[in-house]
Amino acid sequence: MRELLRTTDPVRLSFLTALLRDASIEPLMLDVYVSAVEGSIGAFPKRLMVDEEDYDRAIRLLVDAGEYW
């Protein structure tokens, strides 16, 4: 697994997850439970991960969508 990005923005995570799934890339979100433990105040970023073989295609997809810098 490789990390695409870290963010505390749940809307962005939802959008990027849908974007990746539409391209047949199944993402994994890490650190979701840390957020729940800290009271869901958004202080800890969540990590969006993809399989190693999907990483290059996922990065291109995010760049094309203007979501990766």
Secondary structure as GFF3:
##gff-version 3
##sequence-region A 1 69
A	DSSP	beta_strand	2	7	.	.	.	ID=ss1
A	DSSP	alpha_helix	10	22	.	.	.	ID=ss2
A	DSSP	beta_strand	28	30	.	.	.	ID=ss3
A	DSSP	alpha_helix	32	37	.	.	.	ID=ss4
A	DSSP	beta_strand	46	50	.	.	.	ID=ss5
A	DSSP	three_ten_helix	52	54	.	.	.	ID=ss6
A	DSSP	alpha_helix	55	64	.	.	.	ID=ss7
###
